[in-house]
Amino acid sequence: MNNYRIVSDVTLDLGQEIIDEMDVSIIPMDFHLGDHTYTHYPDEREISCEEFYKRLSAGENSVTSQINPVTYENFFEPILAAGKDILYVAFSSGLSGTYNTGHMVADSLSEKYPERKIIVIDSLCASIGEGLLVFLAAKQQKAGKSMEEVAEYVEEIKTKCCHWFLVEDLHHLKRGGRLSSLEAVVGTALRICPILSVDQEGKLLVASKVRGTKKAIEYLVKRLEEDGIDTADQTVIIGHAGCKEYAESIAQIITDRKLVKDYIITNIGPVIGTHTGAGMCALTFVGENYKF
């Protein structure tokens, strides 16, 4: 029944230890920092997240590129050749073309391996939202669910994955078109901290703006308190882009208030961090999604 692999992208922003515990396969992705191209893996073997954000904060430019068809083929084919099916949970189609490329390659490989099955799911999630979705899928697999059952579960639960991000570096949002130049300059002067989320199409948007990081952290926790479903039984994920102290503050608050069963603190990797900058912190959980 469990003769299948759950596969996802390194944009799920979970470390190697958690990946190993979940027993899932992760496709690495390239990014270009300064004059060098790196490949980001969950174990950060080529460059650590700490070094990445240090160089980003020093003014080096980073650019990402999506997974190409050859990479997909080289990753999927050995799994199929080993006699296993694939459940691929892809990075949001609202933010990248990786889902469409992965789907195209899966269709091609299905013709080559007609006895095998590949299910491709658009997560509509970003970063640790995608990570939470894969974490929950892996729990279902370990419970003995078939690939079709897990796929059905993922399609249902992805609409309940709530993603909340605070962002300090407004100039990265300006570069990505989320803020105007004037908003970035004025916001920086006034210490405005935008709160981002993901809409029902899997696209990032600015959901609110608060003044100061402390209030932004409280805003994220408030969303958990108000929107979370059965939070006392949940493991939530907290991610940070070179600002572990913010993640630890959130963890301390939700622990003191006895809001959740457990939490995971993880690094936001360079692929996502390229677009948010250093100083981004995120909280994701299962709940009633905010209506934009």
C-alpha positions in Angstrom: 0.0 0.0 0.0 2.9 2.4 0.8 4.9 1.6 -2.4 5.1 5.2 -3.3 7.3 8.3 -2.7 6.1 11.7 -1.6 8.2 14.2 -3.5 8.3 18.0 -3.1 10.5 21.0 -3.8 13.2 22.6 -1.6 10.9 25.6 -1.4 9.1 23.8 1.4 11.9 25.2 3.7 12.3 22.3 6.0 15.7 21.1 7.2 17.3 17.7 6.5 16.5 16.3 9.9 12.8 16.8 9.4 13.0 15.6 5.8 14.6 12.4 7.0 11.9 11.9 9.7 9.2 12.4 7.1 11.0 10.0 4.7 10.2 12.2 1.6 12.3 13.2 -1.4 13.1 16.8 -2.1 14.1 18.3 -5.5 16.8 21.0 -5.1 16.7 24.3 -6.9 19.3 26.7 -8.2 19.8 30.4 -7.3 22.4 32.9 -8.4 24.1 35.0 -5.7 26.6 37.5 -6.8 28.6 35.9 -9.6 28.1 32.3 -8.6 25.3 29.8 -9.1 24.4 27.6 -6.1 22.0 24.7 -5.7 20.0 24.8 -2.5 19.4 21.5 -0.7 17.7 20.9 2.6 21.1 20.2 4.3 22.5 23.5 2.9 25.5 21.7 1.6 26.6 24.4 -0.8 25.9 27.5 1.2 24.3 27.9 4.6 21.2 30.1 5.1 23.2 32.1 7.6 25.8 32.9 5.0 23.2 33.6 2.3 21.4 36.3 4.4 24.7 37.8 5.6 25.7 38.4 1.9 22.2 39.5 0.9 22.1 42.0 3.7 25.6 43.2 2.6 24.1 44.2 -0.8 24.7 41.1 -3.0 22.0 40.4 -5.5 20.2 37.0 -5.7 18.1 35.7 -8.5 16.2 32.4 -8.6 15.4 30.0 -11.5 12.7 27.4 -11.6 13.3 23.6 -11.9 13.9 22.6 -15.6 12.5 19.5 -17.3 15.8 17.6 -17.3 16.1 18.0 -13.5 12.6 16.6 -13.1 13.4 13.6 -15.4 16.6 12.8 -13.5 14.8 13.0 -10.2 11.6 11.2 -11.1 12.9 8.4 -13.3 15.0 6.5 -10.7 12.0 6.3 -8.4 9.8 4.9 -11.2 12.5 2.5 -12.4 12.7 1.2 -8.8 9.1 0.2 -9.0 7.6 3.0 -7.0 4.8 5.5 -7.7 5.1 9.2 -7.1 3.0 11.7 -5.3 4.5 15.1 -6.2 3.4 18.1 -4.1 4.6 21.1 -6.1 5.4 24.7 -5.2 2.4 27.0 -5.8 1.6 27.7 -9.4 0.7 31.2 -8.4 4.3 31.9 -7.7 6.3 29.7 -10.1 6.1 27.7 -13.3 7.5 24.6 -11.6 4.1 23.0 -11.1 3.4 23.2 -14.9 6.8 21.9 -15.8 6.6 19.0 -13.3 3.2 18.1 -14.6 4.5 18.0 -18.2 7.4 15.8 -17.3 5.1 13.5 -15.3 2.8 13.0 -18.3 5.8 12.2 -20.5 7.2 9.7 -18.0 3.8 8.1 -17.5 4.0 7.0 -21.2 7.4 5.5 -20.6 6.4 3.7 -17.4 2.7 2.9 -18.0 2.7 0.5 -15.1 3.5 3.3 -12.7 1.4 6.2 -11.5 2.4 9.8 -10.9 0.0 12.2 -9.1 1.0 15.9 -9.3 -0.7 18.3 -6.9 -0.5 22.1 -7.0 0.1 23.0 -3.3 -1.0 26.6 -3.8 1.4 27.1 -0.9 4.7 28.8 -0.4 7.7 28.1 1.9 6.7 26.6 5.2 3.0 26.5 4.1 4.2 23.9 1.5 6.3 22.4 4.2 3.3 22.0 6.5 1.3 20.4 3.7 4.0 17.8 3.0 4.5 17.2 6.7 0.8 16.4 7.1 0.9 14.2 3.9 3.8 12.2 5.3 1.9 11.6 8.5 -0.9 10.2 6.5 1.5 7.9 4.6 3.0 6.6 7.8 -0.5 5.8 9.0 -0.8 3.4 6.1 -2.9 5.5 3.7 -2.7 4.7 0.0 -1.3 7.3 -2.5 -4.8 8.1 -3.7 -6.0 8.6 -0.2 -3.1 10.9 0.7 -3.6 12.8 -2.6 -7.3 13.3 -1.7 -6.4 14.4 1.8 -3.8 16.9 0.5 -6.3 18.4 -2.0 -8.7 19.0 0.9 -6.2 20.2 3.6 -4.3 22.6 1.3 -7.3 25.1 1.4 -6.9 25.1 5.3 -3.2 25.8 5.4 -2.9 29.3 6.8 0.3 31.2 5.9 1.3 34.4 7.7 4.6 36.2 7.1 6.1 39.4 8.6 8.6 41.2 6.4 11.2 43.8 7.5 13.0 44.5 4.3 10.5 46.6 2.3 12.9 47.1 -0.6 12.7 43.4 -1.5 8.9 43.8 -1.6 9.4 46.9 -3.8 11.6 45.0 -6.2 9.0 42.2 -6.4 6.2 44.7 -7.1 4.4 44.2 -3.8 5.1 47.8 -2.7 5.7 51.1 -4.6 9.0 52.9 -4.2 7.3 55.6 -2.1 5.7 53.0 0.2 9.0 51.3 0.7 10.8 54.5 1.6 8.0 55.8 3.9 7.4 52.4 5.4 11.1 52.0 6.3 11.2 55.4 7.9 8.1 54.7 10.0 9.2 51.1 10.8 6.1 49.7 9.0 6.1 45.9 8.9 3.9 44.4 6.2 2.1 41.2 6.9 1.9 38.8 3.9 -0.3 35.8 3.3 -1.3 33.6 0.3 -4.6 33.9 -1.4 -6.8 31.1 -2.8 -4.8 31.2 -6.1 -1.5 30.6 -4.3 -0.3 34.1 -4.8 1.5 36.3 -2.2 -0.3 39.5 -1.2 0.0 42.1 1.5 -2.8 41.4 4.0 -2.0 44.1 6.6 0.6 46.6 7.8 1.6 47.1 11.4 4.2 49.3 13.0 7.1 47.5 14.5 8.2 43.9 14.7 6.8 43.3 18.1 3.3 44.1 17.0 3.8 42.1 13.8 4.8 39.0 15.9 1.6 39.5 18.0 -0.4 39.7 14.8 0.8 36.3 13.6 0.0 34.8 17.0 -3.4 36.4 16.9 -4.2 34.8 13.6 -3.3 31.4 15.1 -5.5 32.1 18.1 -8.5 33.2 16.1 -8.2 31.1 12.9 -6.6 27.8 14.1 -8.5 24.6 14.1 -7.9 22.2 17.1 -4.6 23.9 17.7 -4.0 22.0 20.9 -3.4 18.9 18.7 -1.4 20.7 16.1 2.3 20.9 15.2 2.8 24.3 13.7 5.8 25.5 11.7 7.7 28.7 12.3 10.2 29.9 9.7 12.8 32.7 9.7 15.1 34.4 7.2 18.2 35.1 9.3 16.2 36.2 12.4 15.9 33.2 14.6 15.1 35.5 17.6 11.8 36.4 16.0 10.9 32.7 15.5 11.9 32.0 19.1 9.7 34.8 20.3 6.7 33.3 18.5 7.5 29.9 19.9 7.8 31.3 23.4 4.4 33.1 23.2 2.5 30.1 21.8 4.2 27.9 24.4 3.3 30.2 27.3 -0.3 30.4 26.1 -0.5 26.7 25.5 -1.8 27.2 22.0 -0.3 24.2 20.2 0.9 20.6 20.8 4.3 21.3 19.3 6.2 23.5 16.9 9.1 23.3 14.4 11.5 26.2 13.9 13.2 26.1 10.5 15.2 28.3 8.1 13.6 30.1 5.2 15.8 29.0 2.3 17.6 31.2 -0.3 14.9 30.5 -3.0 12.2 32.1 -1.0 14.5 34.5 0.8 15.7 36.0 -2.5 12.2 37.5 -2.8 11.6 38.5 0.9 15.0 39.5 2.1 16.5 39.0 5.5 14.3 39.6 8.6 11.2 37.7 7.3 9.5 35.4 9.8 6.5 33.2 9.1 3.9 31.1 11.0 1.8 28.4 9.3 -0.9 26.2 10.7 -4.2 24.5 9.8 -7.2 26.7 10.2 -9.9 28.8 8.7 -8.2 30.7 5.9 -8.4 34.4 6.1 -10.9 35.9 3.6 -9.2 38.5 1.4 
